């Protein structure tokens, strides 16, 4: 199970093996919102953006889904919140992701057979053109995003031959 805490709202976000994503608030014994019900692909990572107004999840099918954190509006409508953006980043499990700077760029790490197990995506363009850069490393292991700051996104691949790779700047790589 994944668990993330958003201190500015005193909320916990949980992602489970059954694919469900639920939000809890301190002082409430039950969930306050269910963003995704069970029966979906296993949640592998969840993260809030820096501002706390968005969060994303990646799953075992390689999909990234982005949601608004405006959970207080959801109980009024009575319907389950929908992601505002979903696309398949990897054709095997997506292991990790991170929001880059203003959250319009997202770096993902996962397993793929299409020469892109670490990727940089631009969410402001059409999904067909959103891949800014993809790179393939054959490490035979687990790939994750180590850290992200304003100018660098660093990935680490653990396996037979551990490797590290950093993307620098908005659209260039080194």
C-alpha positions as CSV (number, residue, x, y, z in Angstrom):
1,X,0.0,0.0,0.0
2,X,1.2,3.5,-0.8
3,X,0.5,6.3,1.7
4,X,1.0,10.0,1.2
5,X,0.2,12.8,3.7
6,X,-0.7,16.3,2.6
7,X,-0.1,18.4,5.8
8,X,-1.7,21.6,4.5
9,X,-5.1,19.7,4.3
10,X,-4.4,17.2,7.1
11,X,-5.3,14.4,4.7
12,X,-3.9,11.0,3.8
13,X,-4.0,9.5,0.3
14,X,-3.8,5.7,0.1
15,X,-3.2,3.5,-3.0
16,X,-3.8,-0.2,-2.7
17,X,-2.9,-3.5,-4.4
18,X,-6.5,-3.6,-5.7
19,X,-6.0,-0.3,-7.6
20,X,-8.1,1.8,-5.3
21,X,-7.1,5.3,-4.3
22,X,-8.8,6.8,-1.3
23,X,-8.5,10.0,0.7
24,X,-8.9,10.2,4.5
25,X,-9.0,13.2,6.8
26,X,-7.7,13.3,10.4
27,X,-10.7,13.1,12.7
28,X,-12.9,11.2,10.3
29,X,-13.3,7.4,10.8
30,X,-14.2,6.8,7.1
31,X,-12.8,7.9,3.8
32,X,-13.9,11.3,2.6
33,X,-13.3,10.5,-1.1
34,X,-12.6,7.5,-3.3
35,X,-10.7,8.7,-6.4
36,X,-10.4,5.2,-7.9
37,X,-12.3,2.1,-6.9
38,X,-10.8,-1.4,-6.5
39,X,-10.6,-3.7,-9.5
40,X,-8.1,-1.5,-11.3
41,X,-4.4,-2.2,-11.8
42,X,-2.1,-2.1,-8.7
43,X,-1.0,1.4,-7.6
44,X,2.8,1.6,-7.7
45,X,3.4,5.2,-6.7
46,X,1.4,8.3,-5.7
47,X,2.7,11.9,-5.4
48,X,1.3,15.3,-4.7
49,X,2.7,18.3,-6.6
50,X,4.6,20.9,-4.7
51,X,1.5,23.2,-4.4
52,X,-0.7,20.3,-3.1
53,X,-3.5,21.1,-5.6
54,X,-2.8,18.0,-7.8
55,X,-1.7,14.5,-7.3
56,X,-0.8,11.7,-9.6
57,X,-0.7,7.9,-9.5
58,X,1.1,5.4,-11.7
59,X,0.1,1.8,-11.9
60,X,1.3,-1.7,-12.8
61,X,-0.1,-1.3,-16.4
62,X,2.1,1.7,-17.0
63,X,-0.6,4.4,-16.8
64,X,-0.2,7.8,-15.2
65,X,-3.4,9.5,-14.0
66,X,-3.6,13.1,-12.7
67,X,-6.2,14.4,-10.4
68,X,-7.2,17.7,-8.8
69,X,-7.0,17.6,-5.0
70,X,-10.2,19.7,-4.6
71,X,-11.8,16.8,-2.8
72,X,-14.2,19.1,-0.9
73,X,-16.2,19.5,-4.0
74,X,-16.7,15.8,-4.6
75,X,-19.2,14.8,-1.9
76,X,-21.6,17.4,-3.2
77,X,-21.8,15.8,-6.7
78,X,-22.1,12.3,-5.3
79,X,-19.9,10.9,-8.1
80,X,-16.4,9.6,-8.1
81,X,-13.8,12.2,-9.1
82,X,-12.3,11.6,-12.6
83,X,-8.7,12.1,-13.5
84,X,-8.2,15.2,-15.6
85,X,-5.4,13.5,-17.6
86,X,-4.6,9.8,-18.1
87,X,-2.1,8.2,-20.5
88,X,0.0,5.1,-20.8
89,X,3.6,6.1,-20.2
90,X,5.1,2.6,-20.3
91,X,3.9,-0.6,-21.7
92,X,4.8,-2.5,-18.6
93,X,4.6,-1.3,-15.0
94,X,5.3,2.3,-14.2
95,X,7.4,2.4,-11.1
96,X,7.7,6.1,-10.2
97,X,7.1,9.6,-11.3
98,X,7.7,13.2,-10.2
99,X,6.2,16.5,-11.0
100,X,8.9,18.8,-12.4
101,X,8.9,22.5,-11.3
102,X,5.5,24.0,-12.2
103,X,3.9,20.5,-12.6
104,X,3.3,20.8,-16.3
105,X,6.4,18.6,-16.9
106,X,6.4,15.1,-15.4
107,X,9.2,12.6,-15.3
108,X,8.3,8.9,-15.2
109,X,10.3,5.7,-14.6
110,X,9.1,2.3,-15.6
111,X,9.6,-0.8,-17.7
112,X,8.9,-0.7,-21.4
113,X,9.8,-2.7,-24.5
114,X,9.7,0.4,-26.7
115,X,13.0,2.1,-25.8
116,X,11.6,4.4,-23.2
117,X,11.9,3.3,-19.6
118,X,12.7,6.8,-18.3
119,X,10.7,9.7,-19.8
120,X,10.0,13.4,-19.6
121,X,6.4,14.4,-20.5
122,X,4.8,17.8,-21.2
123,X,1.2,17.8,-20.0
124,X,0.3,21.1,-21.8
125,X,0.4,19.5,-25.3
126,X,-1.8,16.9,-27.0
127,X,-1.1,13.4,-25.6
128,X,0.2,12.2,-29.0
129,X,3.0,14.8,-28.7
130,X,3.5,14.9,-25.0
131,X,6.7,12.8,-24.8
132,X,9.5,15.3,-24.6
133,X,12.3,12.7,-24.2
134,X,12.5,9.0,-23.6
135,X,15.6,7.0,-22.9
136,X,16.1,3.2,-22.5
137,X,18.5,1.5,-20.1
138,X,18.9,-2.2,-20.1
139,X,19.6,-2.8,-16.4
140,X,17.3,-5.8,-15.8
141,X,15.9,-4.3,-12.6
142,X,13.8,-1.7,-10.9
143,X,13.8,1.9,-12.1
144,X,12.8,4.9,-10.0
145,X,13.0,8.7,-9.8
146,X,15.6,9.5,-7.2
147,X,15.0,13.3,-6.9
148,X,13.9,16.3,-8.8
149,X,14.7,20.0,-8.4
150,X,14.3,23.0,-10.6
151,X,17.0,22.0,-13.1
152,X,17.6,18.3,-12.7
153,X,15.6,15.1,-12.6
154,X,17.7,12.1,-11.6
155,X,16.8,8.5,-12.2
156,X,18.3,5.3,-10.7
157,X,18.1,1.9,-12.2
158,X,18.9,-1.0,-9.8
159,X,19.7,-4.4,-11.1
160,X,22.5,-6.4,-12.5
161,X,24.3,-3.2,-13.7
162,X,23.1,-0.3,-11.5
163,X,23.0,3.0,-13.4
164,X,22.1,6.6,-12.8
165,X,20.9,9.2,-15.4
166,X,20.1,12.9,-15.0
167,X,18.0,15.1,-17.3
168,X,19.0,18.7,-17.1
169,X,17.0,21.8,-18.1
170,X,13.6,21.9,-19.6
171,X,14.1,19.9,-22.8
172,X,17.8,18.9,-22.9
173,X,19.5,15.9,-21.5
174,X,23.1,15.1,-20.5
